[in-house]
Amino acid sequence: MAEAERIIGTPDTPEDSGERAQAPAPRTGRGRRIAVLFAVAAFAYALDLGSKLLVVAKLEHHAPIQLVGDLLELHAIRNPGAAFGFGAAFTIIFTVIAAAVIVVIIRLARKLYSFPWAVALGLLLGGALGNLTDRIFRAPGVFQGEVVDFIAPRGFAVFNLADSAIVCGGILIVLLSFRGLDPDGTVHKD
């Protein structure tokens, strides 16, 4: 009987009961968190892909459309670089970075027990997939494609929905980190 109690974690003697640390409760819901991650990623990716298809079909090579006076307009451009057009000569490097981010997120998903982290990583994954799709399939060629950007606030860089998903996911990750919440669902105080 003592062997069975030791295996299932009950104290062998009354003295042991006060000395043992409480084992953490088994975590459940990892599958649901992974489903949330991939659902958010699929939603962000679909919105980005759909918006870019529409922009290329209806807005490219046309005059910009003003949405909020001169504060916000839709203006189709092709961006070979990163944010703000930086690094136009390094398109292949941005492609590799986006692919690496996707691999890291998918690997991290195995340890995911936090709903907010699932949302944040889903946004990053969907955004990275959206821009990676442009890099692979758009002109001028495979792994050198230019990203379709079209949201143009006055005085700011032109961007797309994938960029927005990446930024929102990144901000959420920073906030979660400041709150001490890890992807595995544990909370730490530093």
C-alpha positions as CSV (number, residue, x, y, z in Angstrom):
1,M,0.0,0.0,0.0
2,A,2.8,2.4,0.8
3,E,4.3,1.8,-2.7
4,A,0.9,2.6,-4.3
5,E,0.6,5.8,-2.2
6,R,4.2,6.8,-3.2
7,I,3.4,6.4,-6.9
8,I,0.1,8.4,-6.8
9,G,1.6,11.1,-4.7
10,T,-0.1,10.6,-1.3
11,P,2.1,10.9,1.8
12,D,3.6,7.8,3.1
13,T,3.4,9.1,6.7
14,P,1.8,12.1,8.3
15,E,5.2,13.8,8.6
16,D,5.6,13.8,4.8
17,S,2.4,15.7,4.2
18,G,3.7,19.0,5.4
19,E,7.1,18.7,3.8
20,R,6.0,17.9,0.2
21,A,5.5,20.7,-2.2
22,Q,2.1,20.8,-3.8
23,A,2.4,19.4,-7.4
24,P,1.0,21.7,-10.0
25,A,-2.3,20.7,-11.4
26,P,-2.1,19.0,-14.8
27,R,-2.6,21.6,-17.5
28,T,-5.4,21.1,-19.9
29,G,-6.6,22.8,-23.0
30,R,-3.3,22.8,-24.9
31,G,-5.1,21.5,-28.0
32,R,-7.7,24.3,-27.7
33,R,-4.9,26.9,-27.4
34,I,-3.2,25.5,-30.5
35,A,-6.5,25.6,-32.3
36,V,-6.9,29.3,-31.3
37,L,-3.4,30.0,-32.6
38,F,-4.0,28.5,-36.0
39,A,-7.5,29.9,-36.2
40,V,-6.2,33.5,-35.5
41,A,-3.4,32.9,-38.0
42,A,-5.8,31.6,-40.7
43,F,-8.1,34.6,-40.1
44,A,-5.3,37.1,-40.3
45,Y,-3.8,35.4,-43.3
46,A,-7.1,35.2,-45.2
47,L,-7.8,38.9,-44.5
48,D,-4.4,39.9,-45.7
49,L,-4.5,37.7,-48.8
50,G,-8.0,38.8,-49.7
51,S,-7.2,42.5,-49.2
52,K,-4.1,42.2,-51.4
53,L,-6.0,40.4,-54.2
54,L,-8.6,43.2,-54.1
55,V,-6.0,45.9,-54.0
56,V,-4.1,44.5,-57.0
57,A,-7.3,44.0,-59.0
58,K,-9.0,47.3,-58.2
59,L,-6.5,49.8,-56.9
60,E,-3.1,49.2,-58.4
61,H,-2.2,51.6,-61.3
62,H,-5.2,53.8,-60.2
63,A,-5.4,57.0,-58.2
64,P,-5.4,56.6,-54.4
65,I,-8.7,56.5,-52.6
66,Q,-9.1,59.0,-49.8
67,L,-10.9,57.5,-46.8
68,V,-10.5,60.2,-44.1
69,G,-9.8,63.4,-45.9
70,D,-6.1,63.5,-46.4
71,L,-5.4,61.7,-43.2
72,L,-5.8,58.2,-44.5
73,E,-5.9,56.8,-48.0
74,L,-5.6,53.6,-49.9
75,H,-2.6,53.7,-52.1
76,A,-1.2,50.6,-53.7
77,I,2.6,50.2,-53.8
78,R,5.0,47.3,-54.1
79,N,7.6,47.2,-51.3
80,P,10.7,45.1,-51.9
81,G,12.1,45.9,-48.5
82,A,11.0,45.8,-44.9
83,A,9.0,48.5,-43.0
84,F,9.4,52.0,-44.3
85,G,11.0,50.6,-47.5
86,F,14.2,49.8,-45.6
87,G,16.5,47.2,-47.0
88,A,15.2,46.9,-50.6
89,A,18.3,45.1,-51.6
90,F,17.8,42.4,-48.9
91,T,14.5,40.9,-50.0
92,I,15.9,37.4,-49.8
93,I,17.0,38.0,-46.2
94,F,13.5,39.2,-45.2
95,T,12.1,36.0,-46.8
96,V,14.4,33.8,-44.7
97,I,13.6,35.7,-41.6
98,A,9.8,35.4,-42.2
99,A,10.3,31.6,-42.8
100,A,12.3,31.3,-39.6
101,V,9.7,33.2,-37.6
102,I,7.0,30.8,-38.9
103,V,9.1,27.7,-37.9
104,V,9.8,29.2,-34.4
105,I,6.1,29.9,-33.8
106,I,5.1,26.4,-34.9
107,R,7.7,24.8,-32.6
108,L,6.6,27.0,-29.7
109,A,3.0,25.9,-30.2
110,R,3.9,22.5,-28.6
111,K,4.5,24.3,-25.3
112,L,1.5,26.6,-25.5
113,Y,-1.0,26.7,-22.6
114,S,-1.9,30.4,-22.6
115,F,-4.9,31.8,-24.5
116,P,-3.4,35.4,-24.8
117,W,-0.2,33.9,-26.1
118,A,-2.1,31.8,-28.6
119,V,-3.8,35.0,-30.0
120,A,-0.5,36.9,-30.1
121,L,1.4,34.1,-31.8
122,G,-1.5,33.6,-34.2
123,L,-1.3,37.2,-35.3
124,L,2.4,36.9,-35.8
125,L,2.0,33.7,-37.7
126,G,-0.8,35.0,-40.0
127,G,1.1,38.2,-40.7
128,A,4.4,36.4,-41.4
129,L,2.6,34.0,-43.8
130,G,0.9,36.9,-45.5
131,N,4.1,38.8,-46.3
132,L,6.0,35.5,-47.0
133,T,3.4,34.6,-49.6
134,D,4.1,37.9,-51.4
135,R,7.9,37.3,-51.2
136,I,7.5,33.9,-52.8
137,F,4.8,34.4,-55.4
138,R,4.9,38.1,-56.5
139,A,7.1,39.7,-59.1
140,P,10.0,40.1,-59.7
141,G,10.5,36.4,-58.8
142,V,10.5,33.6,-56.3
143,F,11.9,34.6,-52.9
144,Q,12.4,38.2,-54.2
145,G,8.7,39.2,-54.5
146,E,7.6,42.6,-53.5
147,V,5.0,43.0,-50.8
148,V,1.7,44.7,-51.6
149,D,1.2,47.7,-49.3
150,F,-1.9,49.9,-49.5
151,I,-2.8,51.5,-46.1
152,A,-1.4,55.0,-46.2
153,P,-1.8,57.3,-43.2
154,R,-0.5,60.8,-43.8
155,G,3.1,61.2,-42.6
156,F,3.6,57.5,-42.0
157,A,4.8,54.5,-44.0
158,V,2.4,52.6,-46.3
159,F,1.6,49.1,-44.9
160,N,-0.8,46.2,-45.2
161,L,-2.9,44.0,-42.9
162,A,-0.1,41.5,-42.5
163,D,2.1,44.3,-41.1
164,S,-0.8,45.3,-38.8
165,A,-1.2,41.7,-37.5
166,I,2.6,41.4,-36.9
167,V,2.7,44.7,-35.0
168,C,-0.4,43.9,-32.9
169,G,1.0,40.4,-32.1
170,G,4.3,42.0,-31.1
171,I,2.7,44.6,-28.8
172,L,0.6,41.8,-27.2
173,I,3.7,39.7,-26.6
174,V,5.5,42.7,-25.0
175,L,2.5,43.3,-22.7
176,L,2.2,39.7,-21.7
177,S,5.9,39.6,-21.0
178,F,5.7,42.7,-18.8
179,R,2.8,41.0,-16.9
180,G,5.0,37.9,-16.4
181,L,2.8,35.5,-18.4
182,D,4.8,32.9,-20.2
183,P,3.5,30.9,-23.3
184,D,3.3,27.8,-21.1
185,G,0.7,29.5,-18.9
186,T,3.0,30.1,-15.9
187,V,3.2,33.5,-14.3
188,H,6.5,34.8,-12.9
189,K,7.3,37.9,-11.0
190,D,10.8,39.3,-11.6
